[in-house]
Structures are given as structure tokens and as C-alpha cells.
Amino acid sequence: MFDYSKFFVNRSPLANTIYRLKNDKKLRIVYFGGSVTMGVGLPYADLNTLSWRAKTGSRIAELFPDAEITNINRAVGESGTYLGTFRVGRDVIAHKPDLLFIEYSINDCYFGSSYADSAMRFETIVREVRRELPFCDIVTVLVTDKRRSADAKECRLHEQAQAHDDIAAVYGIPSVRVGMALVKKYEACLDERWSEFFTDIVHLTAAGYDEYYQCIKAFLDTELNGKGELKEHILPPLVCDSLFDGDRRVIEATAELLARSEELGGHGFSFSEKYFGLHDYNGFFFAEQGGENPVLAIEFEGTDIAIQSNVTTGVAREDSVWCFEVSVDGGEPIRRNFKTHNPTMIAEGLPAGVHTIRFKPIFETFEKDDVFKLGIIFTRNAEKATKK
């Protein structure tokens, strides 16, 4: 029988979780991560039954049949800790979980985050949760993909996963290395059997999600077998030199914001009240091709601004590069590419204060019938960030 105990690090017991289950007979769980937490790769109808997330909630219910378990899915595909810092208040803290699972390391890798940035943003998330919900237990789940399976075979975490794990160690947060467990369990034949467990380089089949779950199950069966005790988690000194905070703001697309854009010289965008793609966020700006390239003018206060966007494509393809131009406070426009993993940074490191951004998608780089959508604007003032 495969020994999963080598692939999770306990660090501190889930004593508060056990107490809630045994004494309060209730437990609220939030799952905060990317597409692997959602269950992408499975048929839509199976997301809430066959994903590791769903099976985890079911296992806790099996272990404590008298308890009322509330499972809250707050996973968003293609999201890492950058987006997670902006979502943590609304999508985690507001739900007041007793237990939080965080899975972001692989998308931090795809986002291109350095070790330092991954550590800073992961610490920001866990520190804000611990500050606002000091009795909430946290578990980090570390997954893998095909390009990083060689590291997993050597029992090494990829750079961003190592950053999360190092922060977790300081905060007493258990880590469950599900990706490493799967790779080690099948290392002699994984290349030949990859399609049995994965639908692509990172998303899993039902069999693959079950392998991830088996590691989490072993962890839960060990951790939830102890004595419950309600105890406040104490914040340690900061690990990173600063946090990714500083008056962070989430600005949703609205008709009023579009009207203000037009007052500032913007044109060619329309507004829709439809759902955009993030939990509980409705409304987006959109621009269709034809005529002069549209411009969206955004006024904000801070030092950094990023956007959550997507392109509805007329033709499915894998190698597209969509471009945009941005000018700050009337300066020369700079051409950049959209990130495939949101958000896309528009400007950063500006002097603290009020700025006007003129943003223009370059439709010459789009395919025919592509429609550009912009749903949410993220801003922060890095000068107000928490520092050591």
C-alpha cells in the first residue's frame, strides 16, 4: 500500500476544525484556488462530486456524520495569488470559514511570479485571513503539472510551491503535496499513463482527481483523529519585507464608470450587465471590431492598476497574442501583450496619487470576430503596503 504520509506536513493540528465538528456540530469550508480546485477536466455535471474539492468535503462529512458541513467553492480558473489577494476579503473572509484550503502554486508558476512575489502574495492572503479569522484553520494544497513532474520525482517542489510551503511553515499551516504524491506513486510508468490521470499538462481526469484526493484523505484521516481545542492562531512576525496590500481596491464595470470614461475622452466600448466569470461579479465592458480602435479611459488613485479581461474568439486557436496600448496621464502609449493568466498589469510603480489611464486594445492583433471584454479593475497603492 502506498504511504501518503510522506507527502503531507502536519506542522500544527487542525484542533479548531475538530472542535467545531465535535462540539458545534458545524463546519464551514472555503476552497480558494484555481482550475484544479474547480475540477476542470471533468464533465461539468461532475465538478461537485468527483473533484478533489468535492471529495474532501464528502470525506469530512463521512468522518463526522452528525455535523453540518457547508462547502463553499471560491476557485477561479487561471488565478494565482495575485488575484487571490484582491479576492480574499470578498471570497474568503466574508464567508467566515472554519477551514480554508488554498491551492495557487501552479498558477503562480504560469503567471510568471518569482519566488519572492509568490511568497509575498501567499503571506498576504494567509496573514489577512489569520488577522480577521484567528480561529480559522488553513491547509495549502500543492499540485503539479507535466513540465514539473521531473522535480516531483526528485521530491522537489517547483519554485512557487516552495515559496508557499516556506510561508506555510512559519505560519504553522499544513501542506499536502498531492502532485508529488501522484508522480512518486506512478513514477515508473507515469509517462505512458499520463492520459489516464491528466486531460492536458495540468488538469485531471476523474482518476487523477481521485489520486489527489487519496493523499488529502490520508491527511484528513490522520489530522481529524485528534482532540479538538478552540485556540486562536497567533500571527508571527512578517517573513517577507512587505505584503501585497496598500489600499487594494476592486472596481467593477458599471454603466456609470463607462460614462466617466467617455467624459475623459474614451469611446467605442459598451456595457453589459451579464455575468463576467468571477464569483458574484456581474457586468463588463466590451468592444467589437470595426472602425477606429476603441479607448477606455480609467481614472484611479494609487500606484498600480491591473485588469481582469478575456477575449471571446471567433476562431479557436492556441497561439494567439492579443495586444493593447496604454498611456498614463497623457504620456506616450506603450504596446504590451495581454497575459493568458489574469489579471494583466496595466501600469505599476507610478507616483502615489490620481492618474488617468487610456487603454486601447489593438484589434490588428486580433482575429476576425474576436470580442474584447473587461470585467474588473484592480488598483493598489504600493507606498501604503505593510512593511517589516
Summary of the structure (lengths in Angstrom):
residues: 388
radius of gyration: 21.8
end to end distance: 46.5
largest distance: 67.6
contacts: 1340
relative contact order: 0.14
helix: 37%
strand: 26%
